[in-house]
Amino acid sequence: MPSIAVCLSPELARLQDFRDKVAVVVDVLRATTTMVTALDHGVKSILPVKSVEECRYFQQKGYIGAAERGGKIVEGFKLGNSPFDYMTPDLAGQKIVFTTTNGTKTIHAIHGADKIIFGAFVNLKAVAETLTRLDKNAVIVCAGWEDEVNLEDTLFAGALLERLAREFSFSGDPAILAHKLYLQSEGKFSMFLEDSSHMRRLRNLDLQKDIDFCLTLDRYNCVPEMANGEISL
Amino acid sequence: MPSIAVCLSPELARLQDFRDKVAVVVDVLRATTTMVTALDHGVKSILPVKSVEECRYFQQKGYIGAAERGGKIVEGFKLGNSPFDYMTPDLAGQKIVFTTTNGTKTIHAIHGADKIIFGAFVNLKAVAETLTRLDKNAVIVCAGWEDEVNLEDTLFAGALLERLAREFSFSGDPAILAHKLYLQSEGKFSMFLEDSSHMRRLRNLDLQKDIDFCLTLDRYNCVPEMANGEISL
């Protein structure tokens, strides 16, 4: 039986040995939800970059630029980190360059993984099925918020563990913690996350619609994967 | 109303601003439980040091050396990290030098705090009363295990938050997470921690008696405090 661990923040990623493992990157509010949505709507690929400057550079090279900082679209870009930005046929077949506050940093904190895939509540079932099919040791890597552990990504980790409880052994205390947290939520994600700092942050930016979307289960059946530095299906 | 935050691992301590705050160091299994027990039994002070070498050095200077690594007493020392080692009148009035796997490192990760105190289930009520009396912003700093987040210290943080819920506002997601985890335990600590990695580690070392002791509530009414590099009452 393969094992599955949880890394609660990119700041803790150095404690993981990713070799020969599948890493599942999670940034529920909103980066990985948005990636899944964009790719399901026909975007060809997503290039994650660390800085807004890199994002501008690749935009000049023909990519469509998407840049978010602190929950808002960066000036000079048309696309940000809202899944609703990507539900248009205009982007089908396009290559996107994407920089977000926490998501990109998390990807760059993973070294030597056999495979990197992307999960959110909107593709939870598809991610669970992919991990079961791959049948390899795995680590769920939560993006958190500015290196701090956050509630929503930990909750997602717990929800994914619940779906994998028969096929994987849980490795380490963070996995047990995330799973117990999920059990405590009783599946009522929105109520459970009510006081979380990022929910409040997004609500202050009038993004309740985004939050509701990000907490919807199994809307898409696709699992984005990293290959040659870009994310695609 | 003052606020209280939780730092889930010394690895995340750099994300906290400790200035003008009270830091509560937690290493339930077993360092802070042992410190509380030793001081309550009359030990004069405890000098926490990082390395076994420093421990030997201070032992030669007249301190009584206590050294633990990986759950066991280090060769050449009479005292380790079991609270039962310290329940003897022989140690009354003595100065101890103490190095543990995770506890000491945590103390050294806290910079600029107004006050550093030490908490465990055995003095939970006393710690809650002290924080309420001080009426200052506070951070609960969990020692974890080798920089990783652990279940028992997070659970303790949640238990302490529960006792402070009326007097403090919870600051940040780790506090919410710890509190929800505590609620999920329904006060049944031993059962709740059953699968935790350190419980298994200690049980393999035949330390069930220590575990039971460490999970006892409010056995002592004292709160150790750091002053001039040493811990005393």
Interface residues (C-beta under 8 A of the other chain):
Chain A: L8 S9 E11 L12 L15 W145 E146 D147 E148 V149 N150 L151 T154 F170 G172 D173 P174 I176 L177 K180 L181 L183 Q184 F192 D195 S196 S197 H198
Chain B: L8 S9 E11 L12 L15 W145 E146 D147 E148 V149 N150 L151 T154 F170 G172 D173 P174 I176 L177 K180 L181 L183 Q184 F192 D195 S196 S197 H198
